[in-house]
Amino acid sequence: MPGLRDANLCIRRRCFLFAALLACWFDLSFAASHFISLKHAPEDRMLDPNFWIGQSRHPDTILLTSSDIDRLNEEIRTTLQAGVLLLDETVLRSGQTLRWKLLREYDSLIGRLSVGPHNRGKGFRKSLLQNLALERIPDKIPVRYGIVTRFCDQRLLPTTVAAIADPESQDIDLVQNSALDIGTPVRILHESRDGRWLYVHCDISSGWIKGESVASCDREAVDRFLKPDTPVVFLQPKSPILVTHSANSNPSGRLRMGAYLPFAGDCSGPSISVWVPRRTTDGNLKMCKGWVSDNDVRIGFLPLTPRNITTQAFRMLGAPYGWGGKGHAQDCSRLIQEIFATMGLMLPRNSGDQAKVLETIASFGQEAGCRDRMERIRLSAEPGESLLYMKGHIMLYLGEMGTSVYVLHATHGYRKPHPDGERFVRLNRVVVSDLWLGEGTRR
C-alpha cells in the first residue's frame, strides 16, 4: 500500500458524505479476527457497530432524501461522467470510440497475461486480437438491451486468462474489471468473433461477459429493472434466491448486498417474492417468480443515515476480498458501493471516481505530518458518514478511540519492515483497523 510520504491529503464532501485522500498508513499486525492494530490493543466492542454508532452526533438523521439521491445518481452519470444513463440512446453509439477502447485495453494488458499451456507466444496473442472482431463493429452501434441472468465476471478482454499485476499479488487479475449481479440491465455493444463473449455496458462499467449470462430484452424490461416501482433490496453479503417456493429447492443464484429486484407482490410468511430474469434457449428474457428470505432483504431502500451506513458496513466484516468483485467478493470500492447501494445511492465503480463525485473541503500537502493529517480528519470527518480516500483505496471512517482514528475497509494486504527488506502480509478480507499501516515501507 502507498506510504505516508507519497501522497497528498484532501477531504471531500457532498452533503454529509466525506472522502479523504489519505496516505497515513502505519505498521499493523493481526490482533483479533477482524481487527488489526499493533499500536493499540483491540477490544471486542470495537467490532460492534453500536460502539461506533454511539460516536455519531446524529445517527438517525437522514443525510439525503430519496429525491436528493435520485438527483445525485443522475448527476454522477451525466455531469460527472462516472457512468452512463442506459436508456439514453444518444450515448454508446460510436463504433470508432469502441474500436479504439478495445484496442487500447488489449495493448495495455496483453504483455501481462499469465503464461500457461494454452496461451504461450504470438499465436495466443494473435488469436485474442482476432477475437475482438474490431472490423465487425459498425460506425454507428445499434441499440441492444439485455438483463444479466446469472452472476458473471466482467472482463477487459474476452478471456479467462489472468494478467497478474505483481508477483506478490497472484490473486489480483488486471483483466477482471467488475462483476455483475442477476438483474443488472446492460447495453449490448459488441460480440466476440467466437460468439462466446458480449461486450456490455451497465450503468457504471463496461467489459466482456459470457454471452450465456445475459438475456436479450426490450427497453421496457430494462426500465423495469433499472427503476422498479417497488424494489426488493438485498441487505446481506450474499443472499440466495429460490425459483420454487420450497424449502428443499436449490438456489438459482445469489445476490450481493445492494442489488435489488422488482417486487412480485407476495410478502406473506418468511419469504418475499421477486421477479427473477431467466434466459430462454434462444437467448431471450423470461420472467420467473422467485423467493428470498425476509431476513435478507427489505421492500424499498434503507434511509440514508449514519446508523444504517455503519450497520450495513459491519454486515460485511470478515467478508473475503476479491479484486474486481471476483467470486462474489469485493474490493475496497465495491464494498463502499454495496453499502450505499442499500440506501439507493449508486456510487461509481472505482475508488477514484467515487472520490470525484464528492466536493473537496480540505487539502493537505506533502509537508503535513501524519499526525497533523489525522487531527484534521478528527476535526472534519463524521463517524458513519465519511469516506477516507487515498490513491487506489477507499475506506469508511468509523470514529476515534484514544489517539487513533479507525476505519472499516476491504484490503488485500500491506507491507511491513523486515531485516531482509520488506514483507507483504496478505489479509484478503474486510477489517476494522486504525491508520497505522505500512510505516517504514516504500508503499
Secondary structure, 3 states (H helix, E strand, C coil): CCCHHHCCEEEEEECCEEEEECCCCCCCCECCCCEECCCCCCCHHHHCHHHHHCCCCCCCCCCECHHHHHHHHHHHHCCCCCCCCCCCCCCCCEHHHHHHHHHHHHHHHHHHECCCCCCCHHHHHHHHHHHCCHHHCCCECCCCEEEECCCEEEECCCCCCCEECCCCCCCCECCEEEEECCCCEEEEEEECCCCCEEEEECCCCEEEEEHHHEEEECHHHHHHHHCCCCEEEECCCEEEEECCCCCCCCCCEEEECCCEEEECCCCCCCEEEEEEEEECCCCEEEEEEEEEECCCEEECCCCECHHHHHHHHHHCCCCEECHHHHHHCECHHHHHHHHHHCCCCCCCCCHHHHHHCCEEEEEECCCCCHHHHHHHHHHHCCCCCEEEEECCEEEEEEEEECCEEEEEEEEEEEEEEECCEEEEEEEEEEEEEECCCCCCCCC
